[in-house]
Every structure is written in structure tokens, then in C-alpha cells.
Amino acid sequence: MLDHGPTPLLGQYLTISRLLAGQLDFHSVIRAVAAEVSQIIPHDHMDVCIIMLDGKYHTAHESPFETGWGRNPPAPISSSPIRSLLYGEVDTMITGDACNDIRFHYEGAYSAPIFEGDLRSRLHVALKAQGDVIGALTCSSHQINVYGEDDLDRARSIADLLAPYFFALRAAEQAKRSAIVETEARAREEGLRLGALKLTEALEVERQRIGMDLHDQTLADLTRLSRRLERLTHSSDVSSDMIEPLFRSLQHCMHDLRQIIEEARPAVLQLFGFAQAVENHLERSIRDSGSAIKWVIDDRTEGLVDSLPKNVATALFRITQEAVNNAIRHASATEMAVEIIASQTHLKITIRDNGIGMASTQKRTGSGIDNMRTRARLISARFEAAKNKDGPGTFIEVSLPIESVGE
């Protein structure tokens, strides 16, 4: 224990106060004042423990070397060797040999750093602000029986200098974290809002397209049929040769109408399941395009994909449908694979092709990628679209957390 007179001590306390100014984080404060504190209380290791606002966890900030306490933040107070001080049961703790003091080695205590750092003599003083314990100041020595009551008194004075500053830093860090969380939440909300708006616009365009198809194609065909039937009603002799063309035209109208309905509502998905709906869409789209594309679909979900809520399954189907359409219409692909996999935590759908690549696909498809990404967001799924790493072409992957399905 050093014998300091009151005047040198006052000057050192003032120096500590001056060193605190301008430090914006806990580590900077510790590094700034450690040398000056060592002139008042000799130590081989100093640390400051700060209780988090939840009152259950704490962080540790150390000098001149770091132990497991500082490397693994935050840690539960219940496993701290000085939990009685952090809980406010005592204001100070002092030991001549922490390696053999049973107070630091109760069952469940994380006291390994005491042996790791050979921290034998230790003194601990509570840091208090507004009457509450917010942490602790600790000085340790490799030697035994180093500290006494005078050192505790000096540690209390240092703690009184540090506590208000640490209290303000803790509040500032919490405010910063809250601001970051709020900003991220607002960004996600705004991104989802804009994405949903774009998707709504795309759905409105699709609705108008369906209306035009019904008006220009089906309704026009039915109008012609109606007029031909009206003429037949005025004929006294109606033969089978006159009815046959009407029958074929009516079948053609029914086929076109089914096609329009299928594009608006995936009936195969509801009746036969996800994999069958994707397979049906692949076959029809490739056939209609006239392209020679080899394709394969691999469903390894053991029925999980077909147990999804209807809105989730439909969203996943629409994303897969859009990815398939992009590959067929724009990528000049000759091979395509759809893989549906389920793990304990995620359901993943991957669509790969060997076409001309992501850059050209994005340029040509316009809002297609955005629509897929928005659909994924709306069901809390992660969406990724990129170039294949092991060859030409593009892969699109949708990953749906299993726990979000119920939500």
C-alpha cells in the first residue's frame, strides 16, 4: 500500500477527471485512466464491470490485458464471482488470495479468469449512480495480501469519479442501440411498404391484362357464337355439319377460359400439391415456348411444403413460377432444375438454369426480381438471386424459416 498525502491524491483525482473528458466508450475510458489509477492503487490488472439495463447481464472492460470476462460479453450476473456486490448486497469486497477464497468459487461461478490471469489480491468497489449499483471497479495484483482498508477508501473515491461518467456512457450506448433498432425497423417497414405497393401495382396490371384477355378473346368468341346460334334459330333445317363448328368454337372458348383462370389461380396447386403444380407449369411453359429445355424437379420435403398455409404456398409458387418464366423467356437456358428441400429450421426452394446469366436477366425482366423479393418478404422468407458460382446461368433461392409458417 502506498502512503499518499492528501495533496498528491487530490491532484491525481483531478487528473483522472481530466482524462475522462472526451472518451466516448468504456474501453477508451479504461485505457485513459488505468495508468493514473495505478499511481493511486498499484495493480497488475484493472477492470470495470458494467451492469446492463436489463439488470441480468453485465459487460467487463479490462486493462492492461484481457481475460475471459472481457472476451465473452455479455455475461449473466448470476455467474459473476462478485455477484453479491453487483446485486447490491455488499458495497466492497477485498481478498488476499482470490485463487483460494471460497467467495469467488461457488457452484456455477465463472471464476476461471482469476486463475488465467493469476489475479490473487483483489479489491472490488461498487459503482453507484442515483443510488443504484451500475457496476464495479476492480484492481488485482499477482501478489497475495497487497490491499488494505486505505486502498479501499481510495478505490471508493475513484469509483465516485468514474460512476457518473459510466452511467452517462451506458445511457448513451442504450440510446444508440435503440436508435439503430428503430431505424432498422423503420427501414424494413418502409421497404416492405414500397415492395407491397409495387406488387399491388403489378397485380393491378395483371388484373387489367386478364380483363383485356376476357374482353378481346373469350368475350369476342362467345359473341360470335351467340350470333351464329341466333341465325340458326331462324333456320328450319339445322344439320350436324352446321352444329359441329359451333361445338369446336365452344371448346376453344372453354380452353382459353381455363387458361386465364389457371394463370389467376393455380388450381393444380390446390388439388395436387406444390411439386405437381411446379411440374405442370414447367411442362406447359416449355411446350408453349417451343424451346428444347431439359428440366428436373426434386422435392425432398416429405410433404412439408404441402402442409403450408394456402397464402404461403401460393406465394412460394408464384416466386417459383416467375423464376421459371424468366429462365424460359429471357435466359436462353437449355437446362433447368428446381430443388425443394426441408431442414429442421428452413424450407428452401432453389431454381437454377444454365442461361446467359444474372446481369442480362435482371436487365430484361424489369420488376420481376422485385416482385419475387416482395412476395418473399410478405411471408418472412429470405430471397436471393445471383449468378451460379460453378458455371453459367442463374440461381434463385427462397428460404422460409419453419417457425414463421404459423405466424
Salt bridges, closest charged atoms under 4 A:
ASP47 OD2 - HIS45 ND1 3.86
ASP47 OD2 - ARG122 NH2 3.47
GLU62 OE2 - HIS45 NE2 2.99
ASP91 OD1 - LYS128 NZ 2.97
ASP97 OD1 - ARG120 NH1 3.05
ASP101 OD2 - ARG103 NH2 2.87
GLU116 OE2 - ARG71 NH2 2.77
ASP118 OD1 - ARG120 NE 3.12
ASP153 OD1 - ARG156 NH1 2.64
GLU173 OE1 - ARG177 NH1 3.63
GLU182 OE2 - ARG186 NH2 2.55
GLU190 OE2 - ARG193 NH2 2.77
GLU204 OE2 - ARG207 NH2 2.59
GLU206 OE2 - ARG209 NH2 2.60
ASP213 OD2 - ARG209 NH1 2.57
ASP216 OD1 - HIS215 ND1 2.82
ASP221 OD1 - ARG224 NH2 2.00
GLU244 OE2 - ARG248 NH1 3.24
ASP256 OD2 - HIS252 NE2 3.12
ASP256 OD1 - HIS255 ND1 3.65
GLU263 OE1 - ARG209 NH2 2.91
ASP288 OD1 - ARG287 NE 3.90
ASP298 OD2 - ARG300 NE 2.96
GLU339 OE2 - ARG300 NH2 2.43
ASP370 OD1 - ARG373 NH1 3.75
GLU384 OE1 - ARG382 NH1 3.22
GLU397 OE2 - ARG382 NH2 2.92
